[in-house]
Amino acid sequence: MTTTRREQFHAMLEGETDVPAFLTSAWQHFIGHEYGAEEFAKATIDFNRKWNWDWIKINSRAVYYAEAWGSIYDHFDYPEIPEPKPIKAAIANPDDLKKVSVLDVKSTPEFADHLTAARLIREAFPDRAIVQTIFNPLSVLMQMALLPLYPGANSTGTQPTTSRDELIFEHPEAAKKAIGNIAETLAAYAASLVTPIADGGSGLDGIFLASTGMASEDYFDAKQYEAFAKPYDSMVIAAVNSANPRAKIIFHTCRQEAHPEWFSSIGAQALQWDQFLEGNPDLDAPFGIVPIGGASFTEFATEGDTTRIARELEETIQQRSGKPFLLAPSCTIPTPASDDALQLLRNCR
């Protein structure tokens, strides 16, 4: 069996069989420590040292993509975690689509800070696989307009001044141009993340590409996702593959009826969906890709049901029957989270 947990992660996602049955992780938002490369890196390092996770998902603040293109948020006011209160949206109406240009990630503070933070986290955990979260380009466009990232959601309580249909479906070519510019920017960012430190990058092992709730309940149906998301997701994936052929892609599709079957052949080596929500398959679905799952993320709240967590973890491990997978909550755990719940996860061996 390969020696370090970093090597085990790569071996598992490359389809090798001489690997542990599972590798464990969890992630959350560090409210109050999300701004500033060093402060955010320290919060991430402290959390992962405390729980000694087998692999690390960097969980940056949810809105830094929109901030990069000009959205403004109140850093100190979080009406509902994980999003701070918006002050100004980068996109107020369809005319603003033409303002969405390709950004230089090395000189744009939001991306530059996260490249620095990723490098600091990499240096702290040379024996652990580390991936950075990146929202897919369609999600970023929606976020820039304060449009919900999940069907029916409006977590900030601030109403957008345009709609999904007006912004995207009524202006498809302008929307695609903007999404393409976002994708080109995120592709450069992802490539820099997985480039070795010696070559000027952050040295990460891959990315965690999140489609948020774009596929959930056909928020964007299969045809719409094919038109406005998939080609641009593929641009980011291709950039990672080109920059570092051994870097890994984890793809995440969120919420109920999340259509993981749409993403099993997108070019990722691992796939996460919430196995506990309506309309989603169990973790043993025959997608031919390493799945991520374990226990319902909502139960990791301080008032959550640890008995349910223990049961779901045991059932998930039994369901996989020794077939390698990544053991984790079904999504980002709440802030704050229960130490007792996290200890149950960490105790799985």
TORBAVO-813376 format. One record per residue (C-alpha): x, y, z; chain; residue in one letter. Coordinates in nm, 4 decimals. Layout:
BEGIN
x:X | y:Y | z:Z | marvex:A | tormi:a
...
***
This chain:
BEGIN
x:0.0000 | y:0.0000 | z:0.0000 | marvex:A | tormi:m
x:0.1223 | y:0.3509 | z:-0.0780 | marvex:A | tormi:t
x:0.2688 | y:0.5323 | z:0.2209 | marvex:A | tormi:t
x:0.1427 | y:0.8869 | z:0.2750 | marvex:A | tormi:t
x:-0.2212 | y:0.9869 | z:0.2757 | marvex:A | tormi:r
x:-0.1453 | y:1.2190 | z:-0.0146 | marvex:A | tormi:r
x:-0.0216 | y:0.9256 | z:-0.2204 | marvex:A | tormi:e
x:-0.3212 | y:0.7173 | z:-0.1117 | marvex:A | tormi:q
x:-0.5591 | y:0.9897 | z:-0.2315 | marvex:A | tormi:f
x:-0.4011 | y:0.9992 | z:-0.5755 | marvex:A | tormi:h
x:-0.3848 | y:0.6218 | z:-0.5993 | marvex:A | tormi:a
x:-0.7527 | y:0.5856 | z:-0.5065 | marvex:A | tormi:m
x:-0.8656 | y:0.8407 | z:-0.7621 | marvex:A | tormi:l
x:-0.6447 | y:0.6775 | z:-1.0250 | marvex:A | tormi:e
x:-0.8292 | y:0.3500 | z:-0.9765 | marvex:A | tormi:g
x:-0.5665 | y:0.1548 | z:-0.7864 | marvex:A | tormi:e
x:-0.6998 | y:-0.1142 | z:-0.5545 | marvex:A | tormi:t
x:-0.4200 | y:-0.1340 | z:-0.2964 | marvex:A | tormi:d
x:-0.5584 | y:0.1637 | z:-0.1047 | marvex:A | tormi:v
x:-0.7599 | y:0.2167 | z:0.2150 | marvex:A | tormi:p
x:-1.1339 | y:0.1500 | z:0.1974 | marvex:A | tormi:a
x:-1.1908 | y:0.5223 | z:0.2515 | marvex:A | tormi:f
x:-1.0164 | y:0.8512 | z:0.3266 | marvex:A | tormi:l
x:-1.1935 | y:1.0989 | z:0.5533 | marvex:A | tormi:t
x:-1.2446 | y:1.4756 | z:0.5481 | marvex:A | tormi:s
x:-1.4851 | y:1.7568 | z:0.6389 | marvex:A | tormi:a
x:-1.4931 | y:2.1294 | z:0.5699 | marvex:A | tormi:w
x:-1.6709 | y:2.4414 | z:0.6895 | marvex:A | tormi:q
x:-1.6691 | y:2.8208 | z:0.6578 | marvex:A | tormi:h
x:-1.4489 | y:3.0137 | z:0.9017 | marvex:A | tormi:f
x:-1.6673 | y:3.3165 | z:0.9664 | marvex:A | tormi:i
x:-1.4576 | y:3.6026 | z:1.0996 | marvex:A | tormi:g
x:-1.1432 | y:3.4618 | z:0.9381 | marvex:A | tormi:h
x:-1.2375 | y:3.4640 | z:0.5702 | marvex:A | tormi:e
x:-1.0571 | y:3.7803 | z:0.4585 | marvex:A | tormi:y
x:-0.6796 | y:3.8066 | z:0.4276 | marvex:A | tormi:g
x:-0.4621 | y:3.5279 | z:0.2898 | marvex:A | tormi:a
x:-0.2681 | y:3.4617 | z:0.6090 | marvex:A | tormi:e
x:-0.5693 | y:3.4738 | z:0.8410 | marvex:A | tormi:e
x:-0.7772 | y:3.2442 | z:0.6226 | marvex:A | tormi:f
x:-0.4867 | y:3.0037 | z:0.5750 | marvex:A | tormi:a
x:-0.4288 | y:2.9882 | z:0.9515 | marvex:A | tormi:k
x:-0.7968 | y:2.9094 | z:1.0195 | marvex:A | tormi:a
x:-0.7889 | y:2.6323 | z:0.7598 | marvex:A | tormi:t
x:-0.4626 | y:2.4915 | z:0.8928 | marvex:A | tormi:i
x:-0.5847 | y:2.4973 | z:1.2538 | marvex:A | tormi:d
x:-0.9101 | y:2.3169 | z:1.1670 | marvex:A | tormi:f
x:-0.7321 | y:2.0461 | z:0.9714 | marvex:A | tormi:n
x:-0.4618 | y:1.9985 | z:1.2332 | marvex:A | tormi:r
x:-0.7258 | y:1.9636 | z:1.5030 | marvex:A | tormi:k
x:-0.9115 | y:1.6882 | z:1.3187 | marvex:A | tormi:w
x:-0.6202 | y:1.5354 | z:1.1284 | marvex:A | tormi:n
x:-0.8245 | y:1.4802 | z:0.8124 | marvex:A | tormi:w
x:-0.6869 | y:1.2444 | z:0.5500 | marvex:A | tormi:d
x:-0.7349 | y:1.4979 | z:0.2705 | marvex:A | tormi:w
x:-0.8139 | y:1.8685 | z:0.2726 | marvex:A | tormi:i
x:-1.0748 | y:2.0717 | z:0.0894 | marvex:A | tormi:k
x:-1.0045 | y:2.4431 | z:0.1125 | marvex:A | tormi:i
x:-1.3370 | y:2.6127 | z:0.1819 | marvex:A | tormi:n
x:-1.2943 | y:2.9785 | z:0.0948 | marvex:A | tormi:s
x:-1.5569 | y:3.2454 | z:0.1527 | marvex:A | tormi:r
x:-1.8544 | y:3.1827 | z:-0.0714 | marvex:A | tormi:a
x:-1.8562 | y:3.5209 | z:-0.2457 | marvex:A | tormi:v
x:-1.4970 | y:3.5866 | z:-0.3500 | marvex:A | tormi:y
x:-1.5730 | y:3.5121 | z:-0.7140 | marvex:A | tormi:y
x:-1.8375 | y:3.7851 | z:-0.7373 | marvex:A | tormi:a
x:-1.6108 | y:4.0204 | z:-0.5421 | marvex:A | tormi:e
x:-1.3393 | y:3.9733 | z:-0.8033 | marvex:A | tormi:a
x:-1.5712 | y:4.1189 | z:-1.0686 | marvex:A | tormi:w
x:-1.6876 | y:4.4102 | z:-0.8555 | marvex:A | tormi:g
x:-1.9570 | y:4.2905 | z:-0.6172 | marvex:A | tormi:s
x:-1.9238 | y:4.4436 | z:-0.2702 | marvex:A | tormi:i
x:-2.0175 | y:4.2727 | z:0.0571 | marvex:A | tormi:y
x:-2.0112 | y:4.3755 | z:0.4222 | marvex:A | tormi:d
x:-1.7263 | y:4.1679 | z:0.5664 | marvex:A | tormi:h
x:-1.8680 | y:4.1932 | z:0.9181 | marvex:A | tormi:f
x:-2.2383 | y:4.1250 | z:0.8613 | marvex:A | tormi:d
x:-2.3521 | y:3.7710 | z:0.7857 | marvex:A | tormi:y
x:-2.7355 | y:3.7718 | z:0.7816 | marvex:A | tormi:p
x:-2.7224 | y:3.4020 | z:0.7100 | marvex:A | tormi:e
x:-2.4045 | y:3.1957 | z:0.7011 | marvex:A | tormi:i
x:-2.2113 | y:3.1502 | z:0.4753 | marvex:A | tormi:p
x:-2.2788 | y:3.4710 | z:0.2798 | marvex:A | tormi:e
x:-2.2009 | y:3.8221 | z:0.4040 | marvex:A | tormi:p
x:-2.4545 | y:4.0950 | z:0.3343 | marvex:A | tormi:k
x:-2.4314 | y:4.2295 | z:-0.0216 | marvex:A | tormi:p
x:-2.3894 | y:4.6032 | z:-0.0675 | marvex:A | tormi:i
x:-2.3548 | y:4.6197 | z:-0.4460 | marvex:A | tormi:k
x:-2.4008 | y:4.3575 | z:-0.7176 | marvex:A | tormi:a
x:-2.1566 | y:4.3439 | z:-1.0072 | marvex:A | tormi:a
x:-2.4510 | y:4.2750 | z:-1.2395 | marvex:A | tormi:i
x:-2.7700 | y:4.4760 | z:-1.1952 | marvex:A | tormi:a
x:-2.9230 | y:4.4153 | z:-1.5394 | marvex:A | tormi:n
x:-2.8414 | y:4.2403 | z:-1.8685 | marvex:A | tormi:p
x:-2.6508 | y:4.5452 | z:-1.9973 | marvex:A | tormi:d
x:-2.3891 | y:4.4717 | z:-1.7320 | marvex:A | tormi:d
x:-2.3013 | y:4.1399 | z:-1.8978 | marvex:A | tormi:l
x:-2.0659 | y:4.3239 | z:-2.1315 | marvex:A | tormi:k
x:-1.8650 | y:4.4412 | z:-1.8296 | marvex:A | tormi:k
x:-1.7677 | y:4.0832 | z:-1.7398 | marvex:A | tormi:v
x:-1.4133 | y:4.0655 | z:-1.8736 | marvex:A | tormi:s
x:-1.1295 | y:3.8170 | z:-1.8395 | marvex:A | tormi:v
x:-0.9328 | y:3.8942 | z:-1.5217 | marvex:A | tormi:l
x:-0.5629 | y:3.8561 | z:-1.4502 | marvex:A | tormi:d
x:-0.5713 | y:3.6232 | z:-1.1506 | marvex:A | tormi:v
x:-0.2224 | y:3.7181 | z:-1.0342 | marvex:A | tormi:k
x:-0.3149 | y:4.0863 | z:-0.9999 | marvex:A | tormi:s
x:-0.6814 | y:4.0590 | z:-0.8976 | marvex:A | tormi:t
x:-0.6707 | y:4.0702 | z:-0.5141 | marvex:A | tormi:p
x:-0.9445 | y:3.8129 | z:-0.4538 | marvex:A | tormi:e
x:-0.7704 | y:3.5491 | z:-0.6636 | marvex:A | tormi:f
x:-0.4164 | y:3.6502 | z:-0.5673 | marvex:A | tormi:a
x:-0.5011 | y:3.6207 | z:-0.1965 | marvex:A | tormi:d
x:-0.6435 | y:3.2730 | z:-0.2456 | marvex:A | tormi:h
x:-0.3424 | y:3.1609 | z:-0.4462 | marvex:A | tormi:l
x:-0.1243 | y:3.2757 | z:-0.1554 | marvex:A | tormi:t
x:-0.3482 | y:3.1087 | z:0.1033 | marvex:A | tormi:a
x:-0.3457 | y:2.7843 | z:-0.0945 | marvex:A | tormi:a
x:0.0344 | y:2.7872 | z:-0.1035 | marvex:A | tormi:r
x:0.0538 | y:2.8441 | z:0.2728 | marvex:A | tormi:l
x:-0.1850 | y:2.5547 | z:0.3361 | marvex:A | tormi:i
x:0.0144 | y:2.3367 | z:0.0976 | marvex:A | tormi:r
x:0.3349 | y:2.4126 | z:0.2850 | marvex:A | tormi:e
x:0.1690 | y:2.3188 | z:0.6155 | marvex:A | tormi:a
x:0.0554 | y:1.9754 | z:0.4932 | marvex:A | tormi:f
x:0.3136 | y:1.8220 | z:0.2581 | marvex:A | tormi:p
x:0.1771 | y:1.4717 | z:0.3293 | marvex:A | tormi:d
x:-0.1886 | y:1.5498 | z:0.2556 | marvex:A | tormi:r
x:-0.3794 | y:1.5912 | z:-0.0702 | marvex:A | tormi:a
x:-0.5291 | y:1.9403 | z:-0.0901 | marvex:A | tormi:i
x:-0.7958 | y:2.0676 | z:-0.3288 | marvex:A | tormi:v
x:-0.9366 | y:2.4179 | z:-0.3651 | marvex:A | tormi:q
x:-1.3069 | y:2.4842 | z:-0.4112 | marvex:A | tormi:t
x:-1.4062 | y:2.6633 | z:-0.7316 | marvex:A | tormi:i
x:-1.7656 | y:2.7469 | z:-0.8210 | marvex:A | tormi:f
x:-1.8378 | y:2.6694 | z:-1.1839 | marvex:A | tormi:n
x:-1.8644 | y:2.9652 | z:-1.4248 | marvex:A | tormi:p
x:-2.2453 | y:2.9633 | z:-1.4461 | marvex:A | tormi:l
x:-2.2706 | y:2.9769 | z:-1.0661 | marvex:A | tormi:s
x:-2.0319 | y:3.2722 | z:-1.0594 | marvex:A | tormi:v
x:-2.2417 | y:3.4652 | z:-1.3105 | marvex:A | tormi:l
x:-2.5540 | y:3.3989 | z:-1.1054 | marvex:A | tormi:m
x:-2.3755 | y:3.5095 | z:-0.7882 | marvex:A | tormi:q
x:-2.2607 | y:3.8328 | z:-0.9513 | marvex:A | tormi:m
x:-2.6271 | y:3.9225 | z:-1.0084 | marvex:A | tormi:a
x:-2.7352 | y:3.8145 | z:-0.6561 | marvex:A | tormi:l
x:-2.9425 | y:3.5391 | z:-0.8163 | marvex:A | tormi:l
x:-3.0041 | y:3.2268 | z:-0.6071 | marvex:A | tormi:p
x:-2.7515 | y:2.9468 | z:-0.6447 | marvex:A | tormi:l
x:-3.0197 | y:2.6948 | z:-0.5481 | marvex:A | tormi:y
x:-3.3829 | y:2.6684 | z:-0.6585 | marvex:A | tormi:p
x:-3.5957 | y:2.9020 | z:-0.4492 | marvex:A | tormi:g
x:-3.3084 | y:3.0241 | z:-0.2324 | marvex:A | tormi:a
x:-3.2329 | y:3.3853 | z:-0.1427 | marvex:A | tormi:n
x:-3.0131 | y:3.3460 | z:0.1610 | marvex:A | tormi:s
x:-2.8930 | y:3.7063 | z:0.1835 | marvex:A | tormi:t
x:-3.2449 | y:3.8473 | z:0.1985 | marvex:A | tormi:g
x:-3.1450 | y:4.1025 | z:-0.0680 | marvex:A | tormi:t
x:-3.3571 | y:4.0966 | z:-0.3812 | marvex:A | tormi:q
x:-3.1766 | y:4.0899 | z:-0.7174 | marvex:A | tormi:p
x:-3.2681 | y:4.3524 | z:-0.9764 | marvex:A | tormi:t
x:-3.2791 | y:4.1036 | z:-1.2626 | marvex:A | tormi:t
x:-3.3937 | y:3.7453 | z:-1.3025 | marvex:A | tormi:s
x:-3.2351 | y:3.4261 | z:-1.4274 | marvex:A | tormi:r
x:-3.4649 | y:3.4230 | z:-1.7301 | marvex:A | tormi:d
x:-3.4002 | y:3.7863 | z:-1.8201 | marvex:A | tormi:e
x:-3.0253 | y:3.7700 | z:-1.7670 | marvex:A | tormi:l
x:-2.9529 | y:3.4369 | z:-1.9339 | marvex:A | tormi:i
x:-3.2408 | y:3.2983 | z:-2.1376 | marvex:A | tormi:f
x:-3.3463 | y:3.6318 | z:-2.2915 | marvex:A | tormi:e
x:-2.9847 | y:3.7332 | z:-2.3666 | marvex:A | tormi:h
x:-2.8184 | y:3.3991 | z:-2.4428 | marvex:A | tormi:p
x:-2.5273 | y:3.5214 | z:-2.6533 | marvex:A | tormi:e
x:-2.4298 | y:3.7993 | z:-2.4142 | marvex:A | tormi:a
x:-2.4638 | y:3.5557 | z:-2.1237 | marvex:A | tormi:a
x:-2.2450 | y:3.2966 | z:-2.2962 | marvex:A | tormi:k
x:-1.9810 | y:3.5604 | z:-2.3683 | marvex:A | tormi:k
x:-1.9758 | y:3.6602 | z:-2.0017 | marvex:A | tormi:a
x:-1.9699 | y:3.2985 | z:-1.8817 | marvex:A | tormi:i
x:-1.6861 | y:3.2296 | z:-2.1251 | marvex:A | tormi:g
x:-1.4826 | y:3.5175 | z:-1.9818 | marvex:A | tormi:n
x:-1.5480 | y:3.3878 | z:-1.6311 | marvex:A | tormi:i
x:-1.4427 | y:3.0401 | z:-1.7427 | marvex:A | tormi:a
x:-1.1208 | y:3.1713 | z:-1.8957 | marvex:A | tormi:e
x:-1.0408 | y:3.3472 | z:-1.5685 | marvex:A | tormi:t
x:-1.1232 | y:3.0447 | z:-1.3534 | marvex:A | tormi:l
x:-0.9214 | y:2.8224 | z:-1.5870 | marvex:A | tormi:a
x:-0.6123 | y:3.0365 | z:-1.5318 | marvex:A | tormi:a
x:-0.6796 | y:3.0399 | z:-1.1576 | marvex:A | tormi:y
x:-0.7221 | y:2.6620 | z:-1.1427 | marvex:A | tormi:a
x:-0.4077 | y:2.6083 | z:-1.3475 | marvex:A | tormi:a
x:-0.2058 | y:2.8250 | z:-1.1088 | marvex:A | tormi:s
x:-0.3484 | y:2.6406 | z:-0.8083 | marvex:A | tormi:l
x:-0.2225 | y:2.3014 | z:-0.9313 | marvex:A | tormi:v
x:0.1107 | y:2.4237 | z:-1.0691 | marvex:A | tormi:t
x:0.4006 | y:2.3224 | z:-0.8399 | marvex:A | tormi:p
x:0.5297 | y:2.5880 | z:-0.6016 | marvex:A | tormi:i
x:0.8736 | y:2.5618 | z:-0.7610 | marvex:A | tormi:a
x:0.7161 | y:2.6717 | z:-1.0892 | marvex:A | tormi:d
x:0.5293 | y:2.9656 | z:-0.9376 | marvex:A | tormi:g
x:0.2009 | y:2.7966 | z:-0.8474 | marvex:A | tormi:g
x:0.0310 | y:2.6954 | z:-0.5242 | marvex:A | tormi:s
x:0.1210 | y:2.3265 | z:-0.5462 | marvex:A | tormi:g
x:-0.2249 | y:2.1818 | z:-0.4844 | marvex:A | tormi:l
x:-0.3384 | y:1.8322 | z:-0.5775 | marvex:A | tormi:d
x:-0.6544 | y:1.9350 | z:-0.7595 | marvex:A | tormi:g
x:-0.9742 | y:2.1344 | z:-0.7507 | marvex:A | tormi:i
x:-1.3236 | y:2.0805 | z:-0.6135 | marvex:A | tormi:f
x:-1.5439 | y:2.2121 | z:-0.8939 | marvex:A | tormi:l
x:-1.8886 | y:2.2933 | z:-0.7550 | marvex:A | tormi:a
x:-2.1936 | y:2.3440 | z:-0.9746 | marvex:A | tormi:s
x:-2.3807 | y:2.4562 | z:-0.6605 | marvex:A | tormi:t
x:-2.7536 | y:2.4005 | z:-0.7238 | marvex:A | tormi:g
x:-2.7538 | y:2.4685 | z:-1.0969 | marvex:A | tormi:m
x:-2.8709 | y:2.1127 | z:-1.1734 | marvex:A | tormi:a
x:-3.0959 | y:2.0708 | z:-0.8694 | marvex:A | tormi:s
x:-3.4624 | y:2.0126 | z:-0.9510 | marvex:A | tormi:e
x:-3.3844 | y:2.1130 | z:-1.3109 | marvex:A | tormi:d
x:-3.3062 | y:2.4706 | z:-1.2050 | marvex:A | tormi:y
x:-3.1209 | y:2.4463 | z:-1.5340 | marvex:A | tormi:f
x:-3.2515 | y:2.1416 | z:-1.7172 | marvex:A | tormi:d
x:-3.0246 | y:1.9083 | z:-1.9134 | marvex:A | tormi:a
x:-3.0460 | y:2.1101 | z:-2.2357 | marvex:A | tormi:k
x:-2.9919 | y:2.4409 | z:-2.0560 | marvex:A | tormi:q
x:-2.6999 | y:2.3039 | z:-1.8548 | marvex:A | tormi:y
x:-2.5470 | y:2.1734 | z:-2.1762 | marvex:A | tormi:e
x:-2.5718 | y:2.5211 | z:-2.3288 | marvex:A | tormi:a
x:-2.4763 | y:2.7475 | z:-2.0388 | marvex:A | tormi:f
x:-2.2566 | y:2.5376 | z:-1.8113 | marvex:A | tormi:a
x:-2.0978 | y:2.2203 | z:-1.9418 | marvex:A | tormi:k
x:-1.8667 | y:2.3722 | z:-2.2080 | marvex:A | tormi:p
x:-1.7377 | y:2.6205 | z:-1.9532 | marvex:A | tormi:y
x:-1.6933 | y:2.3589 | z:-1.6801 | marvex:A | tormi:d
x:-1.4874 | y:2.1682 | z:-1.9366 | marvex:A | tormi:s
x:-1.2632 | y:2.4714 | z:-1.9944 | marvex:A | tormi:m
x:-1.1672 | y:2.4752 | z:-1.6269 | marvex:A | tormi:v
x:-1.1106 | y:2.0991 | z:-1.6199 | marvex:A | tormi:i
x:-0.8957 | y:2.1126 | z:-1.9342 | marvex:A | tormi:a
x:-0.6794 | y:2.3867 | z:-1.7842 | marvex:A | tormi:a
x:-0.6120 | y:2.1742 | z:-1.4760 | marvex:A | tormi:v
x:-0.5242 | y:1.8721 | z:-1.6878 | marvex:A | tormi:n
x:-0.2859 | y:2.0796 | z:-1.8979 | marvex:A | tormi:s
x:-0.1144 | y:2.2487 | z:-1.6026 | marvex:A | tormi:a
x:-0.0663 | y:1.9290 | z:-1.4018 | marvex:A | tormi:n
x:-0.1700 | y:1.5972 | z:-1.5607 | marvex:A | tormi:p
x:-0.1789 | y:1.4247 | z:-1.2214 | marvex:A | tormi:r
x:-0.4005 | y:1.6877 | z:-1.0575 | marvex:A | tormi:a
x:-0.7445 | y:1.5615 | z:-0.9661 | marvex:A | tormi:k
x:-1.0912 | y:1.6972 | z:-1.0361 | marvex:A | tormi:i
x:-1.3648 | y:1.6469 | z:-0.7779 | marvex:A | tormi:i
x:-1.7075 | y:1.7533 | z:-0.9036 | marvex:A | tormi:f
x:-1.9929 | y:1.8489 | z:-0.6711 | marvex:A | tormi:h
x:-2.3603 | y:1.8817 | z:-0.7572 | marvex:A | tormi:t
x:-2.5705 | y:2.0115 | z:-0.4697 | marvex:A | tormi:c
x:-2.9126 | y:1.9659 | z:-0.3101 | marvex:A | tormi:r
x:-3.2012 | y:1.7367 | z:-0.4015 | marvex:A | tormi:q
x:-3.2569 | y:1.5930 | z:-0.7504 | marvex:A | tormi:e
x:-2.9004 | y:1.6975 | z:-0.8301 | marvex:A | tormi:a
x:-2.8548 | y:1.4737 | z:-1.1362 | marvex:A | tormi:h
x:-2.5119 | y:1.3274 | z:-1.0561 | marvex:A | tormi:p
x:-2.5527 | y:1.1124 | z:-1.3678 | marvex:A | tormi:e
x:-2.4943 | y:1.4259 | z:-1.5775 | marvex:A | tormi:w
x:-2.1408 | y:1.4559 | z:-1.4418 | marvex:A | tormi:f
x:-2.0017 | y:1.1022 | z:-1.4254 | marvex:A | tormi:s
x:-1.8192 | y:1.1448 | z:-1.7577 | marvex:A | tormi:s
x:-1.7277 | y:1.5131 | z:-1.7369 | marvex:A | tormi:i
x:-1.3617 | y:1.4336 | z:-1.6716 | marvex:A | tormi:g
x:-1.3615 | y:1.4231 | z:-1.2923 | marvex:A | tormi:a
x:-1.2044 | y:1.1490 | z:-1.0824 | marvex:A | tormi:q
x:-1.4471 | y:1.1872 | z:-0.7898 | marvex:A | tormi:a
x:-1.8081 | y:1.2982 | z:-0.7618 | marvex:A | tormi:l
x:-2.0124 | y:1.4247 | z:-0.4678 | marvex:A | tormi:q
x:-2.3877 | y:1.4502 | z:-0.4331 | marvex:A | tormi:w
x:-2.6109 | y:1.4383 | z:-0.1252 | marvex:A | tormi:d
x:-2.7129 | y:1.0738 | z:-0.1011 | marvex:A | tormi:q
x:-2.9723 | y:1.1546 | z:0.1662 | marvex:A | tormi:f
x:-3.1886 | y:1.4015 | z:-0.0261 | marvex:A | tormi:l
x:-3.4924 | y:1.3259 | z:-0.2370 | marvex:A | tormi:e
x:-3.4274 | y:1.2270 | z:-0.5950 | marvex:A | tormi:g
x:-3.0597 | y:1.1433 | z:-0.5446 | marvex:A | tormi:n
x:-2.9138 | y:0.7912 | z:-0.5748 | marvex:A | tormi:p
x:-2.7323 | y:0.5976 | z:-0.3056 | marvex:A | tormi:d
x:-2.3551 | y:0.6070 | z:-0.2900 | marvex:A | tormi:l
x:-2.3275 | y:0.2710 | z:-0.4667 | marvex:A | tormi:d
x:-2.4779 | y:0.4096 | z:-0.7898 | marvex:A | tormi:a
x:-2.2847 | y:0.2612 | z:-1.0861 | marvex:A | tormi:p
x:-2.1252 | y:0.5804 | z:-1.2148 | marvex:A | tormi:f
x:-1.7755 | y:0.4349 | z:-1.2563 | marvex:A | tormi:g
x:-1.6213 | y:0.7162 | z:-1.0525 | marvex:A | tormi:i
x:-1.5033 | y:0.7481 | z:-0.6922 | marvex:A | tormi:v
x:-1.7970 | y:0.8828 | z:-0.4867 | marvex:A | tormi:p
x:-1.7895 | y:1.1117 | z:-0.1839 | marvex:A | tormi:i
x:-2.0415 | y:1.0648 | z:0.0941 | marvex:A | tormi:g
x:-2.0975 | y:0.9614 | z:0.4507 | marvex:A | tormi:g
x:-2.3538 | y:1.1422 | z:0.6654 | marvex:A | tormi:a
x:-2.6020 | y:1.4252 | z:0.6232 | marvex:A | tormi:s
x:-2.4207 | y:1.7576 | z:0.6586 | marvex:A | tormi:f
x:-2.7078 | y:1.9248 | z:0.8451 | marvex:A | tormi:t
x:-2.6703 | y:1.6877 | z:1.1399 | marvex:A | tormi:e
x:-2.3206 | y:1.8235 | z:1.2108 | marvex:A | tormi:f
x:-2.4767 | y:2.1381 | z:1.3580 | marvex:A | tormi:a
x:-2.4357 | y:2.1856 | z:1.7319 | marvex:A | tormi:t
x:-2.7975 | y:2.0749 | z:1.7801 | marvex:A | tormi:e
x:-2.7669 | y:1.7877 | z:1.5317 | marvex:A | tormi:g
x:-2.8447 | y:1.4209 | z:1.5875 | marvex:A | tormi:d
x:-2.5192 | y:1.2348 | z:1.6524 | marvex:A | tormi:t
x:-2.7059 | y:0.9041 | z:1.6695 | marvex:A | tormi:t
x:-2.8219 | y:0.9587 | z:1.3135 | marvex:A | tormi:r
x:-2.4684 | y:1.0530 | z:1.2062 | marvex:A | tormi:i
x:-2.3271 | y:0.7330 | z:1.3543 | marvex:A | tormi:a
x:-2.5935 | y:0.5271 | z:1.1793 | marvex:A | tormi:r
x:-2.5443 | y:0.6964 | z:0.8421 | marvex:A | tormi:e
x:-2.1665 | y:0.6606 | z:0.8587 | marvex:A | tormi:l
x:-2.1948 | y:0.2907 | z:0.9374 | marvex:A | tormi:e
x:-2.4515 | y:0.2359 | z:0.6616 | marvex:A | tormi:e
x:-2.2404 | y:0.4222 | z:0.4064 | marvex:A | tormi:t
x:-1.9283 | y:0.2208 | z:0.4880 | marvex:A | tormi:i
x:-2.1247 | y:-0.1038 | z:0.4672 | marvex:A | tormi:q
x:-2.2907 | y:0.0043 | z:0.1432 | marvex:A | tormi:q
x:-1.9541 | y:0.0546 | z:-0.0229 | marvex:A | tormi:r
x:-1.8462 | y:-0.2951 | z:0.0895 | marvex:A | tormi:s
x:-1.4770 | y:-0.2218 | z:0.0631 | marvex:A | tormi:g
x:-1.4973 | y:-0.0346 | z:-0.2682 | marvex:A | tormi:k
x:-1.2748 | y:0.2720 | z:-0.2158 | marvex:A | tormi:p
x:-1.4434 | y:0.6090 | z:-0.1613 | marvex:A | tormi:f
x:-1.3986 | y:0.9438 | z:0.0108 | marvex:A | tormi:l
x:-1.5849 | y:0.9590 | z:0.3433 | marvex:A | tormi:l
x:-1.7240 | y:1.3032 | z:0.4274 | marvex:A | tormi:a
x:-2.0406 | y:1.4904 | z:0.5182 | marvex:A | tormi:p
x:-2.2748 | y:1.5366 | z:0.2240 | marvex:A | tormi:s
x:-2.1898 | y:1.9084 | z:0.1924 | marvex:A | tormi:c
x:-2.0229 | y:2.1906 | z:0.3872 | marvex:A | tormi:t
x:-2.0884 | y:2.1406 | z:0.7576 | marvex:A | tormi:i
x:-2.2563 | y:2.4215 | z:0.9554 | marvex:A | tormi:p
x:-2.0685 | y:2.6959 | z:1.1371 | marvex:A | tormi:t
x:-2.0432 | y:2.6296 | z:1.4245 | marvex:A | tormi:p
x:-2.0327 | y:2.2515 | z:1.4116 | marvex:A | tormi:a
x:-2.0527 | y:1.9885 | z:1.6825 | marvex:A | tormi:s
x:-1.7192 | y:1.8524 | z:1.8022 | marvex:A | tormi:d
x:-1.8949 | y:1.5309 | z:1.9030 | marvex:A | tormi:d
x:-2.0237 | y:1.4870 | z:1.5488 | marvex:A | tormi:a
x:-1.6836 | y:1.5555 | z:1.3962 | marvex:A | tormi:l
x:-1.5228 | y:1.3119 | z:1.6386 | marvex:A | tormi:q
x:-1.7605 | y:1.0391 | z:1.5184 | marvex:A | tormi:l
x:-1.6438 | y:1.1033 | z:1.1640 | marvex:A | tormi:l
x:-1.2785 | y:1.1151 | z:1.2629 | marvex:A | tormi:r
x:-1.3086 | y:0.7872 | z:1.4535 | marvex:A | tormi:n
x:-1.4094 | y:0.5990 | z:1.1377 | marvex:A | tormi:c
x:-1.1215 | y:0.3761 | z:1.0376 | marvex:A | tormi:r
***
